Amino acid sequence: MFETIIIVTCIKDNWGFEMLCKSIKKYLSPCNIIIIYNDKEENFDTWKIFYNKLHTRYFQNHNVLLQTQRDYWTLDDESHLTEPEKEGWVDQQVLKLSVSEHVKTKSYTCIDSKNFFIKPLQVEDIAQIQPQPITWAEQILENWVKFCCKTLELKYPGTQIKLTQNTTPYKINTEEAKKLVEHFGGIKKFYRWFTKNALPDSISPSEFFLYELWLKKQGISYKYEYKLQNSVSMWGFQIEELKYNLADYVNYFLHNIERYDVRVAGIHKTVKELCKEEQIKYILSVTNNVDLLPNLSKY
């Protein structure tokens, strides 16, 4: 096994997480999987009952390690944050790099709960998205790049710097992620550094940008299979801003699948709020994946 799948999840992601688990059984060849529960401790027992049902049904062929954020830091390590500042979306970014300490393979691929597989594949079949100049980045994201460059003592060349989109699936070299975390003094110090510097309104943090800037500082580049797209995901802005209808989504799915041999899809939580279940079912039918709709989680 050359790679491991990493999934960071929480209770509000249950619907998508169940779809991902069903797709793992249907399509993903045997591999190591690390699942990290990143939510309030008082909700863990309830979530664990839900997870155990999924594990029994869908993970017979996979080697799964279940963890929580407490395998990485304690409540005392969060003392610099107020309750509203304890953002799960920031914590999960820290976890995606800190998990390298527990990965036994040379590299690993991060998958979000909104992702699911739509074709047979091995982890190694997933391409990395081709790095592009960050001319598309909002100012708050560019500010993060500038800040990370300064922190790593790396010259910022402007928006012509090529970095990978902040989307999953995303491949990470295990040893380099470990070295990055150690650069900050270990997981707990890295957690405090990342969460503290993610607070300003002028910044939008990205663990993947930090990781890639670390590689640039080391002069390291990896010869992955690169594509312009490695997933086909449904986003809320496509409905609200681009005015997508069902036909648009079907064409969008088919175009990306045929052009880039995409084997991973995704449904962002905002789409679930904007679409009816029957509409989601229709879009899934295009790839013969209606059977991936969750049974345990309510729509």
CORTACOR-V370610 format. One record per pair of residues at least 24 apart in sequence whose C-alpha atoms are under 7 Angstrom apart, sorted by the first residue. I is the first residue (numbers start at 1). GAP is how many residues later the second one is. Records with the same first field share a line. If there is no record, write none. Layout:
I->GAP  GAP
This chain:
1->30
2->103  104  105
3->102  103  104  105  106  120  121
4->27  28  29  101  103  104  105
5->27  28  29  103  104  105  106
6->27  28  29  102  103  104  105
7->27  28  29  103  104  105  106
8->27  28  29  30  84  104
9->27  28  29  104
10->27  28  29
11->28  36
13->100
14->283
15->279  282
16->97  98
17->96  97
18->276
19->97  273  274  275
20->93  95  96  97
21->33  37
22->36  270
23->93  94  269
24->93
25->33  34
27->90  92  93  94
28->92  93  94
29->92  93
30->31  32
31->31  32
32->30  31  32
33->30  31  32
34->30  31  32
35->30  31  32
36->30  31  32  33
37->30  31  32
38->30  31  50  54
72->115
73->115
77->111
90->105
93->114
94->97  113
97->80
98->83  89
100->74  77  78
101->77
103->71
106->67  68
107->64  65  66  67
108->63  64  65  66
109->60  61  62  63
110->58  59  60  61
111->57  58
112->56
114->152  153  154
115->149  150  151  152
116->148  149  150
117->146  147  148
118->145  146  147  169  171
119->144
126->104
127->97  98  99  100  103
128->42  43  96  97  98  99  102
129->35  97  98  99  100  101
130->34  96  97  98
131->31  32  33
132->30  31  32
133->26  27  28  29  30
134->25  26  27  28  29
135->24  25
140->62  63  64
141->62  63  64
143->60
144->59  60  61
145->64
148->62
149->64
154->63
163->46  49
166->40  42
180->34
227->33
229->31
230->32  34
231->31  32  33  34
232->24  30  32  33  34
233->32  33  34
234->32  33  34  37
235->32  33  35  36
236->32  34  35
249->34
250->33  36
